[in-house]
Amino acid sequence: MTIMQKIIKLMFKLILPTYIFLGLSNRIELTKKVMTNNKTLNIFWKVVLFPINLIFSLIFALLKVIVIWILGAKYGAFHYVVQMLYNDLITTGENKKSKKVAFKRVLLFIELVVKGREKKIKYGKNNPDKTFYVIRPYYYPMINELVTNQSHLLFNYYRVLHYIAYAVNNGWIPVIDWSEKHSKYGRQIFMEDYPINGTDNGWEYFWLQPSNYILEEVYQSKNVILGYQNNIQTSFIPPIHYTAPYQITAQKCAKMCPRYDSLIKFNEPTKSYIDGKIESLFPKEKRVLGVSVRGGAYGAVEIAGHPVQPKTDALIRIIKQRMEEWKIEYVYFSCEAEEITDVIKSEFGRKAIVLERLRDNRKPEQMNSEDVSTFVLNPLYIKGQRYQTNLDYITEMALLAYCDCLLAGFSGGVRVAIIWNAGRYENLEIIDAGAHK
């Protein structure tokens, strides 16, 4: 869709009542199909409309240049706000948002950019020769009418990896503070309402700090930088948001990320749990194929920009082919959806290795993560279950990293498993069907 078409569509959406807009949009689409149903007509309209499109494109390109020069590095956030507002206003159907909610979402994001910006603070006189970089929690609070998606644990892990790379390459000492005490934006979805392993810092539920300094000492030091609470993009590792083709992204993660990941170690409770599962589940000296797909968040449900996951019947065919080609004896399967996991267990019988854990047993139509009411029903994220769910999630990915070969749909968890494997897979294959539109 050209810039001119977007402007016209948005104007009609704002001016006209919804039922008239939908009727008009339907007629316009049908008219467009009729008037461009062959190559000759397509060429004709491109020639006729070219001067108008060119004028609009030049005007908006110049406006973008002006905004870029005014905002500098903040242009990315501005572009995101404009795109978010446009999408909110133009969306119809069950995900439609009122104009009031759309503008409130913009204000929320602006608050993120302003309050969650990077800040230099002097807390005390300690460590005058060192600069600490505090990696703060991602801004988004629990899901509500303004926040329609949630970043889960291993997406946030990868976000932390970006910040560690950013800090290390600036000569700063990274520390992670995911405690509610130092965040005014609320508890993240993977955190409980009470301390875990003696801490209210969500990071320390599972991992040690990437340096030898504790937060109490950092918050008494002279040179402290509080990190952005939004995402950053660096050139040190692949982008935070999923980038196709996923096979190439996976290979880049295996090559670029272990340097920074080497600074991160599991705490003792997490390490002991993972080691125990490896010992009890994996047959000695047998070759194991690691397989993973997402069943809920962007498997059963299509979320724009997220990788399309393979269908179960097609996945089974590919697993069997690769087990034969790669001389594999067992298949280790990771998926948060109970239904898909049961199918794989039934299909491969004693050759299937699965971590026994609580899984999402809802029907696909109930898994829409953009629907607040169904999200709350997710049994994996009820109060008191969040820690165990995420301990099992981390363990599943650690087991995936332990396998000899990998076959998977791309996801945040798979990306982290590839990093933890650090290039040791004999074969690494991502089943790439593109991204949801």
C-alpha positions as a Markdown table, in Angstrom:
| # | Residue | x | y | z |
|---|---|---|---|---|
| 1 | Met | 0.0 | 0.0 | 0.0 |
| 2 | Thr | 1.4 | 3.4 | -1.0 |
| 3 | Ile | 1.7 | 6.4 | 1.3 |
| 4 | Met | -1.2 | 8.1 | -0.5 |
| 5 | Gln | -3.4 | 5.1 | -0.1 |
| 6 | Lys | -2.6 | 4.8 | 3.6 |
| 7 | Ile | -3.5 | 8.5 | 4.2 |
| 8 | Ile | -6.8 | 8.2 | 2.3 |
| 9 | Lys | -7.7 | 5.0 | 4.2 |
| 10 | Leu | -6.9 | 6.6 | 7.6 |
| 11 | Met | -8.9 | 9.7 | 6.7 |
| 12 | Phe | -12.0 | 7.7 | 5.8 |
| 13 | Lys | -11.6 | 5.5 | 8.9 |
| 14 | Leu | -11.5 | 8.6 | 11.2 |
| 15 | Ile | -14.3 | 10.5 | 9.5 |
| 16 | Leu | -16.9 | 7.8 | 8.6 |
| 17 | Pro | -18.9 | 5.6 | 11.0 |
| 18 | Thr | -17.5 | 2.1 | 11.2 |
| 19 | Tyr | -20.3 | 0.3 | 9.2 |
| 20 | Ile | -20.0 | 2.8 | 6.4 |
| 21 | Phe | -16.2 | 2.6 | 6.4 |
| 22 | Leu | -16.3 | -1.3 | 6.2 |
| 23 | Gly | -18.8 | -1.2 | 3.4 |
| 24 | Leu | -16.8 | 1.4 | 1.5 |
| 25 | Ser | -13.6 | -0.6 | 2.0 |
| 26 | Asn | -15.2 | -3.7 | 0.7 |
| 27 | Arg | -16.4 | -2.0 | -2.4 |
| 28 | Ile | -13.1 | -0.3 | -3.0 |
| 29 | Glu | -11.3 | -3.7 | -2.7 |
| 30 | Leu | -13.7 | -5.3 | -5.2 |
| 31 | Thr | -13.4 | -2.4 | -7.6 |
| 32 | Lys | -9.6 | -2.6 | -7.3 |
| 33 | Lys | -9.6 | -6.3 | -8.2 |
| 34 | Val | -11.8 | -5.7 | -11.2 |
| 35 | Met | -9.8 | -2.7 | -12.5 |
| 36 | Thr | -6.4 | -4.5 | -12.0 |
| 37 | Asn | -7.3 | -8.1 | -13.0 |
| 38 | Asn | -4.8 | -8.3 | -15.8 |
| 39 | Lys | -1.2 | -7.2 | -16.6 |
| 40 | Thr | -2.3 | -4.5 | -19.1 |
| 41 | Leu | -4.6 | -2.7 | -16.5 |
| 42 | Asn | -1.9 | -3.0 | -13.9 |
| 43 | Ile | 0.6 | -1.2 | -16.1 |
| 44 | Phe | -2.0 | 1.4 | -17.1 |
| 45 | Trp | -2.8 | 2.4 | -13.5 |
| 46 | Lys | 0.9 | 2.4 | -12.5 |
| 47 | Val | 1.6 | 4.9 | -15.3 |
| 48 | Val | -1.4 | 7.1 | -14.6 |
| 49 | Leu | -0.9 | 7.2 | -10.8 |
| 50 | Phe | 2.9 | 7.4 | -10.9 |
| 51 | Pro | 3.1 | 11.3 | -10.8 |
| 52 | Ile | 0.7 | 11.5 | -7.9 |
| 53 | Asn | 2.5 | 8.7 | -5.9 |
| 54 | Leu | 5.8 | 10.3 | -6.7 |
| 55 | Ile | 4.7 | 13.7 | -5.3 |
| 56 | Phe | 3.3 | 12.1 | -2.1 |
| 57 | Ser | 6.4 | 9.9 | -1.7 |
| 58 | Leu | 8.8 | 12.9 | -2.1 |
| 59 | Ile | 6.8 | 15.0 | 0.3 |
| 60 | Phe | 6.9 | 12.3 | 3.0 |
| 61 | Ala | 10.5 | 11.4 | 2.4 |
| 62 | Leu | 11.4 | 15.1 | 3.0 |
| 63 | Leu | 9.3 | 15.2 | 6.1 |
| 64 | Lys | 11.1 | 12.0 | 7.4 |
| 65 | Val | 14.5 | 13.6 | 6.7 |
| 66 | Ile | 13.5 | 16.7 | 8.7 |
| 67 | Val | 12.2 | 14.6 | 11.6 |
| 68 | Ile | 15.4 | 12.5 | 11.5 |
| 69 | Trp | 17.6 | 15.6 | 11.7 |
| 70 | Ile | 15.5 | 16.9 | 14.6 |
| 71 | Leu | 15.2 | 13.7 | 16.6 |
| 72 | Gly | 18.4 | 11.9 | 15.8 |
| 73 | Ala | 18.6 | 8.6 | 17.6 |
| 74 | Lys | 15.0 | 9.0 | 18.9 |
| 75 | Tyr | 13.6 | 8.7 | 15.3 |
| 76 | Gly | 13.2 | 4.9 | 15.7 |
| 77 | Ala | 10.9 | 5.4 | 18.7 |
| 78 | Phe | 9.0 | 8.1 | 16.9 |
| 79 | His | 8.5 | 5.9 | 13.8 |
| 80 | Tyr | 7.3 | 3.1 | 16.1 |
| 81 | Val | 4.7 | 5.4 | 17.7 |
| 82 | Val | 3.4 | 6.6 | 14.4 |
| 83 | Gln | 3.1 | 3.0 | 13.0 |
| 84 | Met | 1.4 | 1.8 | 16.2 |
| 85 | Leu | -1.1 | 4.6 | 16.1 |
| 86 | Tyr | -1.9 | 4.0 | 12.5 |
| 87 | Asn | -2.3 | 0.2 | 13.1 |
| 88 | Asp | -4.6 | 0.8 | 16.1 |
| 89 | Leu | -6.8 | 3.3 | 14.2 |
| 90 | Ile | -7.1 | 1.3 | 11.0 |
| 91 | Thr | -7.6 | -2.2 | 12.6 |
| 92 | Thr | -11.1 | -3.6 | 12.4 |
| 93 | Gly | -12.7 | -6.7 | 13.8 |
| 94 | Glu | -12.0 | -8.3 | 17.2 |
| 95 | Asn | -8.7 | -6.4 | 17.7 |
| 96 | Lys | -10.2 | -3.0 | 17.0 |
| 97 | Lys | -9.3 | -0.3 | 19.4 |
| 98 | Ser | -11.2 | 2.9 | 20.2 |
| 99 | Lys | -9.5 | 6.2 | 19.3 |
| 100 | Lys | -9.2 | 6.9 | 23.0 |
| 101 | Val | -7.3 | 3.7 | 23.7 |
| 102 | Ala | -5.1 | 4.2 | 20.6 |
| 103 | Phe | -4.0 | 7.6 | 21.8 |
| 104 | Lys | -3.5 | 6.4 | 25.4 |
| 105 | Arg | -1.2 | 3.7 | 24.0 |
| 106 | Val | 0.8 | 6.4 | 22.3 |
| 107 | Leu | 1.1 | 8.3 | 25.5 |
| 108 | Leu | 2.2 | 5.1 | 27.3 |
| 109 | Phe | 5.0 | 4.6 | 24.8 |
| 110 | Ile | 6.1 | 8.2 | 25.1 |
| 111 | Glu | 6.3 | 7.7 | 28.8 |
| 112 | Leu | 8.5 | 4.7 | 28.2 |
| 113 | Val | 10.8 | 6.7 | 26.0 |
| 114 | Val | 11.0 | 9.6 | 28.5 |
| 115 | Lys | 11.0 | 7.9 | 31.9 |
| 116 | Gly | 12.7 | 4.8 | 30.7 |
| 117 | Arg | 15.6 | 6.6 | 29.0 |
| 118 | Glu | 19.2 | 5.9 | 29.8 |
| 119 | Lys | 20.4 | 8.0 | 32.8 |
| 120 | Lys | 23.7 | 8.7 | 34.5 |
| 121 | Ile | 23.4 | 8.8 | 38.3 |
| 122 | Lys | 25.8 | 9.3 | 41.2 |
| 123 | Tyr | 24.6 | 7.2 | 44.2 |
| 124 | Gly | 27.7 | 7.4 | 46.4 |
| 125 | Lys | 31.5 | 7.6 | 46.5 |
| 126 | Asn | 32.4 | 3.9 | 46.0 |
| 127 | Asn | 34.2 | 2.5 | 43.0 |
| 128 | Pro | 35.2 | 5.9 | 41.5 |
| 129 | Asp | 37.3 | 4.2 | 38.8 |
| 130 | Lys | 34.5 | 2.0 | 37.6 |
| 131 | Thr | 31.3 | 2.6 | 35.6 |
| 132 | Phe | 28.3 | 0.2 | 36.2 |
| 133 | Tyr | 25.6 | -0.3 | 33.7 |
| 134 | Val | 22.3 | -1.4 | 35.3 |
| 135 | Ile | 20.1 | -3.4 | 33.0 |
| 136 | Arg | 16.6 | -2.6 | 34.1 |
| 137 | Pro | 13.4 | -4.6 | 33.4 |
| 138 | Tyr | 11.5 | -4.2 | 30.2 |
| 139 | Tyr | 9.0 | -1.4 | 30.5 |
| 140 | Tyr | 5.7 | -3.2 | 29.7 |
| 141 | Pro | 3.7 | -4.0 | 32.8 |
| 142 | Met | 1.2 | -6.9 | 33.0 |
| 143 | Ile | -1.1 | -7.2 | 30.1 |
| 144 | Asn | -4.1 | -4.8 | 30.0 |
| 145 | Glu | -6.1 | -2.8 | 27.4 |
| 146 | Leu | -3.1 | -0.7 | 26.6 |
| 147 | Val | -0.5 | -3.5 | 26.5 |
| 148 | Thr | -1.7 | -6.3 | 24.2 |
| 149 | Asn | 1.4 | -8.5 | 24.2 |
| 150 | Gln | 3.9 | -9.7 | 26.8 |
| 151 | Ser | 7.6 | -10.4 | 26.5 |
| 152 | His | 8.4 | -13.7 | 28.1 |
| 153 | Leu | 11.5 | -14.8 | 29.9 |
| 154 | Leu | 13.9 | -15.9 | 27.2 |
| 155 | Phe | 13.0 | -12.9 | 24.9 |
| 156 | Asn | 14.0 | -10.8 | 27.9 |
| 157 | Tyr | 17.2 | -12.9 | 28.3 |
| 158 | Tyr | 18.1 | -12.1 | 24.7 |
| 159 | Arg | 17.4 | -8.4 | 25.4 |
| 160 | Val | 19.8 | -8.6 | 28.4 |
| 161 | Leu | 22.4 | -10.1 | 26.1 |
| 162 | His | 22.1 | -7.0 | 23.8 |
| 163 | Tyr | 22.7 | -4.8 | 26.8 |
| 164 | Ile | 25.6 | -6.9 | 28.1 |
| 165 | Ala | 27.2 | -6.6 | 24.7 |
| 166 | Tyr | 26.5 | -2.8 | 24.7 |
| 167 | Ala | 28.0 | -2.4 | 28.2 |
| 168 | Val | 31.1 | -4.6 | 27.6 |
| 169 | Asn | 32.0 | -2.8 | 24.4 |
| 170 | Asn | 31.7 | 0.6 | 26.2 |
| 171 | Gly | 34.0 | -0.6 | 29.0 |
| 172 | Trp | 31.2 | -0.7 | 31.6 |
| 173 | Ile | 30.4 | -3.4 | 34.1 |
| 174 | Pro | 26.9 | -4.9 | 33.5 |
| 175 | Val | 24.5 | -5.8 | 36.4 |
| 176 | Ile | 20.9 | -6.8 | 36.1 |
| 177 | Asp | 18.1 | -5.4 | 38.2 |
| 178 | Trp | 14.7 | -6.9 | 37.5 |
| 179 | Ser | 13.4 | -6.2 | 41.0 |
| 180 | Glu | 10.1 | -4.5 | 41.4 |
| 181 | Lys | 11.7 | -2.3 | 44.1 |
| 182 | His | 13.7 | -0.4 | 41.5 |
| 183 | Ser | 11.0 | -0.4 | 38.8 |
| 184 | Lys | 7.9 | 1.8 | 38.9 |
| 185 | Tyr | 6.3 | -0.1 | 36.0 |
| 186 | Gly | 5.2 | -3.3 | 37.7 |
| 187 | Arg | 6.1 | -6.9 | 38.0 |
| 188 | Gln | 7.0 | -8.8 | 34.8 |
| 189 | Ile | 4.8 | -11.7 | 33.8 |
| 190 | Phe | 7.4 | -14.4 | 34.8 |
| 191 | Met | 7.8 | -13.1 | 38.3 |
| 192 | Glu | 6.0 | -14.2 | 41.5 |
| 193 | Asp | 4.5 | -12.0 | 44.2 |
| 194 | Tyr | 7.1 | -13.2 | 46.7 |
| 195 | Pro | 10.8 | -13.9 | 46.8 |
| 196 | Ile | 12.3 | -16.9 | 44.9 |
| 197 | Asn | 15.6 | -18.4 | 46.0 |
| 198 | Gly | 15.9 | -15.6 | 48.5 |
| 199 | Thr | 15.5 | -12.7 | 46.1 |
| 200 | Asp | 12.8 | -10.4 | 44.5 |
| 201 | Asn | 15.2 | -9.8 | 41.6 |
| 202 | Gly | 13.6 | -11.7 | 38.7 |
| 203 | Trp | 17.0 | -12.2 | 37.0 |
| 204 | Glu | 18.4 | -13.9 | 40.1 |
| 205 | Tyr | 15.6 | -16.4 | 40.2 |
| 206 | Phe | 17.7 | -18.3 | 37.7 |
| 207 | Trp | 21.0 | -16.7 | 37.0 |
| 208 | Leu | 24.0 | -15.1 | 38.7 |
| 209 | Gln | 25.1 | -11.6 | 38.0 |
| 210 | Pro | 27.4 | -11.3 | 35.0 |
| 211 | Ser | 30.0 | -9.6 | 37.2 |
| 212 | Asn | 31.3 | -10.0 | 40.7 |
| 213 | Tyr | 29.4 | -7.0 | 42.0 |
| 214 | Ile | 26.1 | -7.1 | 43.9 |
| 215 | Leu | 23.4 | -4.5 | 43.4 |
| 216 | Glu | 23.7 | -3.2 | 46.9 |
| 217 | Glu | 27.3 | -2.1 | 46.1 |
| 218 | Val | 26.4 | -0.7 | 42.7 |
| 219 | Tyr | 23.7 | 1.5 | 44.3 |
| 220 | Gln | 26.4 | 3.0 | 46.5 |
| 221 | Ser | 28.8 | 3.8 | 43.7 |
| 222 | Lys | 29.9 | 7.0 | 42.0 |
| 223 | Asn | 29.4 | 6.2 | 38.3 |
| 224 | Val | 26.2 | 4.4 | 37.5 |
| 225 | Ile | 24.2 | 4.3 | 34.2 |
| 226 | Leu | 20.6 | 3.2 | 34.3 |
| 227 | Gly | 19.9 | 1.4 | 31.0 |
| 228 | Tyr | 17.1 | 2.0 | 28.6 |
| 229 | Gln | 13.8 | 0.2 | 29.5 |
| 230 | Asn | 13.0 | -0.2 | 25.9 |
| 231 | Asn | 14.8 | -2.5 | 23.4 |
| 232 | Ile | 18.0 | -1.4 | 21.8 |
| 233 | Gln | 19.6 | -2.6 | 18.6 |
| 234 | Thr | 23.4 | -3.1 | 18.5 |
| 235 | Ser | 25.7 | -4.5 | 15.8 |
| 236 | Phe | 27.3 | -6.9 | 18.3 |
| 237 | Ile | 24.7 | -9.6 | 18.0 |
| 238 | Pro | 21.6 | -10.2 | 15.7 |
| 239 | Pro | 18.5 | -7.9 | 16.2 |
| 240 | Ile | 16.2 | -8.5 | 19.1 |
| 241 | His | 13.1 | -8.9 | 16.9 |
| 242 | Tyr | 13.0 | -11.9 | 14.7 |
| 243 | Thr | 14.7 | -11.5 | 11.4 |
| 244 | Ala | 14.2 | -13.7 | 8.3 |
| 245 | Pro | 15.7 | -15.8 | 6.9 |
| 246 | Tyr | 15.7 | -17.6 | 10.2 |
| 247 | Gln | 18.4 | -20.2 | 9.3 |
| 248 | Ile | 20.9 | -17.4 | 8.7 |
| 249 | Thr | 19.8 | -15.6 | 11.9 |
| 250 | Ala | 20.3 | -18.9 | 13.8 |
| 251 | Gln | 23.8 | -19.3 | 12.4 |
| 252 | Lys | 24.7 | -15.8 | 13.3 |
| 253 | Cys | 23.5 | -16.3 | 16.9 |
| 254 | Ala | 25.6 | -19.4 | 17.2 |
| 255 | Lys | 28.6 | -17.4 | 16.0 |
| 256 | Met | 28.2 | -14.0 | 17.6 |
| 257 | Cys | 26.4 | -14.5 | 20.9 |
| 258 | Pro | 28.5 | -17.0 | 23.0 |
| 259 | Arg | 31.1 | -14.4 | 23.7 |
| 260 | Tyr | 28.7 | -12.4 | 25.7 |
| 261 | Asp | 26.6 | -15.3 | 27.0 |
| 262 | Ser | 29.8 | -16.7 | 28.6 |
| 263 | Leu | 29.4 | -14.0 | 31.2 |
| 264 | Ile | 26.1 | -15.5 | 32.3 |
| 265 | Lys | 25.9 | -18.5 | 34.6 |
| 266 | Phe | 23.0 | -20.4 | 36.2 |
| 267 | Asn | 22.6 | -20.1 | 39.9 |
| 268 | Glu | 23.0 | -23.3 | 41.9 |
| 269 | Pro | 19.2 | -24.2 | 42.2 |
| 270 | Thr | 18.8 | -23.8 | 38.4 |
| 271 | Lys | 22.0 | -25.7 | 37.5 |
| 272 | Ser | 21.1 | -28.6 | 39.8 |
| 273 | Tyr | 17.6 | -28.9 | 38.4 |
| 274 | Ile | 18.9 | -28.9 | 34.8 |
| 275 | Asp | 21.7 | -31.4 | 35.5 |
| 276 | Gly | 19.3 | -33.7 | 37.2 |
| 277 | Lys | 16.9 | -33.7 | 34.2 |
| 278 | Ile | 19.8 | -34.4 | 31.8 |
| 279 | Glu | 20.9 | -37.3 | 33.9 |
| 280 | Ser | 17.4 | -38.8 | 34.2 |
| 281 | Leu | 16.2 | -38.2 | 30.6 |
| 282 | Phe | 19.0 | -38.7 | 28.2 |
| 283 | Pro | 20.2 | -42.2 | 27.4 |
| 284 | Lys | 24.0 | -42.7 | 27.8 |
| 285 | Glu | 26.1 | -42.4 | 24.5 |
| 286 | Lys | 23.0 | -42.2 | 22.3 |
| 287 | Arg | 22.5 | -39.7 | 19.5 |
| 288 | Val | 19.6 | -37.3 | 20.2 |
| 289 | Leu | 17.8 | -35.0 | 17.8 |
| 290 | Gly | 16.4 | -31.9 | 19.5 |
| 291 | Val | 13.1 | -30.7 | 18.1 |
| 292 | Ser | 11.1 | -27.6 | 19.2 |
| 293 | Val | 8.0 | -25.7 | 18.0 |
| 294 | Arg | 5.8 | -23.2 | 19.6 |
| 295 | Gly | 2.2 | -24.4 | 20.0 |
| 296 | Gly | 0.5 | -21.4 | 21.5 |
| 297 | Ala | 1.6 | -17.8 | 21.4 |
| 298 | Tyr | 2.6 | -17.8 | 17.7 |
| 299 | Gly | 2.0 | -21.4 | 16.7 |
| 300 | Ala | -1.8 | -21.9 | 17.1 |
| 301 | Val | -2.3 | -18.1 | 17.0 |
| 302 | Glu | -0.9 | -15.8 | 14.3 |
| 303 | Ile | 0.9 | -12.8 | 15.7 |
| 304 | Ala | 2.3 | -10.4 | 13.2 |
| 305 | Gly | 6.1 | -10.5 | 12.8 |
| 306 | His | 6.5 | -13.8 | 14.6 |
| 307 | Pro | 7.9 | -16.9 | 12.8 |
| 308 | Val | 5.3 | -19.3 | 11.3 |
| 309 | Gln | 5.6 | -22.7 | 13.1 |
| 310 | Pro | 5.4 | -26.0 | 11.1 |
| 311 | Lys | 2.2 | -28.1 | 11.2 |
| 312 | Thr | 2.4 | -31.2 | 13.3 |
| 313 | Asp | 2.0 | -33.7 | 10.5 |
| 314 | Ala | 4.6 | -32.0 | 8.4 |
| 315 | Leu | 6.9 | -31.8 | 11.4 |
| 316 | Ile | 6.6 | -35.6 | 12.0 |
| 317 | Arg | 7.6 | -36.3 | 8.4 |
| 318 | Ile | 10.7 | -34.1 | 8.6 |
| 319 | Ile | 11.7 | -35.6 | 12.0 |
| 320 | Lys | 11.7 | -39.1 | 10.6 |
| 321 | Gln | 13.7 | -38.0 | 7.5 |
| 322 | Arg | 16.3 | -36.3 | 9.6 |
| 323 | Met | 16.6 | -39.2 | 12.1 |
| 324 | Glu | 17.4 | -41.5 | 9.2 |
| 325 | Glu | 19.8 | -39.0 | 7.4 |
| 326 | Trp | 21.7 | -38.0 | 10.5 |
| 327 | Lys | 21.8 | -41.5 | 12.1 |
| 328 | Ile | 19.7 | -40.4 | 15.2 |
| 329 | Glu | 18.3 | -42.8 | 17.7 |
| 330 | Tyr | 16.1 | -40.6 | 19.9 |
| 331 | Val | 14.1 | -37.4 | 19.5 |
| 332 | Tyr | 13.9 | -34.9 | 22.4 |
| 333 | Phe | 10.8 | -32.7 | 21.9 |
| 334 | Ser | 10.1 | -29.3 | 23.4 |
| 335 | Cys | 6.7 | -27.5 | 23.2 |
| 336 | Glu | 4.5 | -25.7 | 25.7 |
| 337 | Ala | 1.3 | -27.0 | 24.2 |
| 338 | Glu | 0.0 | -30.3 | 25.7 |
| 339 | Glu | -1.9 | -31.4 | 22.6 |
| 340 | Ile | 1.1 | -31.3 | 20.2 |
| 341 | Thr | 3.4 | -32.9 | 22.8 |
| 342 | Asp | 1.0 | -35.8 | 23.3 |
| 343 | Val | 1.0 | -36.4 | 19.5 |
| 344 | Ile | 4.8 | -36.6 | 19.3 |
| 345 | Lys | 5.0 | -38.9 | 22.3 |
| 346 | Ser | 2.4 | -41.2 | 20.7 |
| 347 | Glu | 4.1 | -41.1 | 17.3 |
| 348 | Phe | 7.7 | -41.9 | 18.5 |
| 349 | Gly | 6.9 | -44.0 | 21.6 |
| 350 | Arg | 10.0 | -45.1 | 23.5 |
| 351 | Lys | 12.2 | -43.0 | 21.2 |
| 352 | Ala | 10.6 | -39.8 | 22.4 |
| 353 | Ile | 12.2 | -37.9 | 25.2 |
| 354 | Val | 10.0 | -35.2 | 26.9 |
| 355 | Leu | 10.4 | -33.2 | 30.0 |
| 356 | Glu | 7.4 | -33.9 | 32.2 |
| 357 | Arg | 6.0 | -30.5 | 33.2 |
| 358 | Leu | 2.7 | -28.5 | 33.2 |
| 359 | Arg | 1.7 | -27.6 | 29.7 |
| 360 | Asp | -0.9 | -25.3 | 28.2 |
| 361 | Asn | -4.0 | -27.5 | 27.7 |
| 362 | Arg | -6.2 | -24.8 | 26.2 |
| 363 | Lys | -7.7 | -25.1 | 22.7 |
| 364 | Pro | -6.0 | -23.0 | 20.0 |
| 365 | Glu | -8.9 | -20.5 | 19.9 |
| 366 | Gln | -8.3 | -19.8 | 23.6 |
| 367 | Met | -4.6 | -19.1 | 23.1 |
| 368 | Asn | -4.9 | -15.6 | 21.6 |
| 369 | Ser | -2.3 | -13.7 | 23.6 |
| 370 | Glu | -3.8 | -10.4 | 22.5 |
| 371 | Asp | -7.1 | -11.3 | 24.3 |
| 372 | Val | -6.8 | -10.3 | 28.0 |
| 373 | Ser | -9.5 | -12.7 | 29.2 |
| 374 | Thr | -8.0 | -15.8 | 27.6 |
| 375 | Phe | -4.4 | -14.8 | 28.5 |
| 376 | Val | -5.4 | -14.8 | 32.2 |
| 377 | Leu | -6.7 | -18.3 | 31.8 |
| 378 | Asn | -3.3 | -19.6 | 30.8 |
| 379 | Pro | -2.5 | -22.3 | 33.4 |
| 380 | Leu | 1.2 | -21.7 | 33.0 |
| 381 | Tyr | 1.1 | -18.2 | 34.3 |
| 382 | Ile | -1.3 | -18.2 | 37.2 |
| 383 | Lys | 0.1 | -16.9 | 40.5 |
| 384 | Gly | 2.3 | -19.5 | 42.2 |
| 385 | Gln | 3.0 | -21.3 | 39.0 |
| 386 | Arg | 5.1 | -18.7 | 37.1 |
| 387 | Tyr | 8.5 | -19.7 | 38.6 |
| 388 | Gln | 8.1 | -23.4 | 38.0 |
| 389 | Thr | 6.8 | -22.7 | 34.5 |
| 390 | Asn | 9.9 | -20.7 | 33.6 |
| 391 | Leu | 12.3 | -23.0 | 35.4 |
| 392 | Asp | 10.9 | -25.8 | 33.2 |
| 393 | Tyr | 11.1 | -23.5 | 30.1 |
| 394 | Ile | 14.7 | -22.7 | 30.8 |
| 395 | Thr | 15.4 | -26.4 | 31.4 |
| 396 | Glu | 13.7 | -27.5 | 28.1 |
| 397 | Met | 15.9 | -25.1 | 26.2 |
| 398 | Ala | 19.0 | -26.2 | 28.1 |
| 399 | Leu | 18.2 | -29.8 | 27.2 |
| 400 | Leu | 17.7 | -28.7 | 23.6 |
| 401 | Ala | 21.2 | -27.2 | 23.7 |
| 402 | Tyr | 22.5 | -30.5 | 25.0 |
| 403 | Cys | 21.3 | -32.5 | 21.9 |
| 404 | Asp | 23.5 | -33.6 | 19.0 |
| 405 | Cys | 21.4 | -32.0 | 16.3 |
| 406 | Leu | 18.6 | -29.4 | 16.1 |
| 407 | Leu | 15.5 | -29.3 | 14.0 |
| 408 | Ala | 13.1 | -26.5 | 15.0 |
| 409 | Gly | 10.7 | -23.7 | 14.2 |
| 410 | Phe | 12.3 | -20.4 | 15.1 |
| 411 | Ser | 11.3 | -18.8 | 18.4 |
| 412 | Gly | 12.8 | -16.9 | 21.3 |
| 413 | Gly | 13.5 | -20.1 | 23.2 |
| 414 | Val | 15.1 | -21.8 | 20.2 |
| 415 | Arg | 17.3 | -18.8 | 19.7 |
| 416 | Val | 18.6 | -19.1 | 23.3 |
| 417 | Ala | 19.2 | -22.8 | 23.0 |
| 418 | Ile | 21.3 | -22.2 | 19.9 |
| 419 | Ile | 23.4 | -19.6 | 21.8 |
| 420 | Trp | 23.8 | -22.0 | 24.8 |
| 421 | Asn | 24.9 | -24.8 | 22.4 |
| 422 | Ala | 27.7 | -22.4 | 21.2 |
| 423 | Gly | 28.1 | -24.0 | 17.7 |
| 424 | Arg | 28.4 | -27.6 | 18.9 |
| 425 | Tyr | 25.3 | -28.9 | 16.9 |
| 426 | Glu | 26.4 | -31.4 | 14.2 |
| 427 | Asn | 23.4 | -30.3 | 12.2 |
| 428 | Leu | 21.3 | -27.2 | 12.8 |
| 429 | Glu | 18.1 | -26.8 | 10.7 |
| 430 | Ile | 15.4 | -24.2 | 11.1 |
| 431 | Ile | 12.1 | -25.0 | 9.5 |
| 432 | Asp | 11.5 | -21.6 | 7.9 |
| 433 | Ala | 8.0 | -20.8 | 6.6 |
| 434 | Gly | 8.4 | -17.0 | 7.0 |
| 435 | Ala | 6.7 | -14.7 | 9.4 |
| 436 | His | 3.0 | -14.1 | 10.2 |
| 437 | Lys | 1.7 | -10.9 | 8.4 |
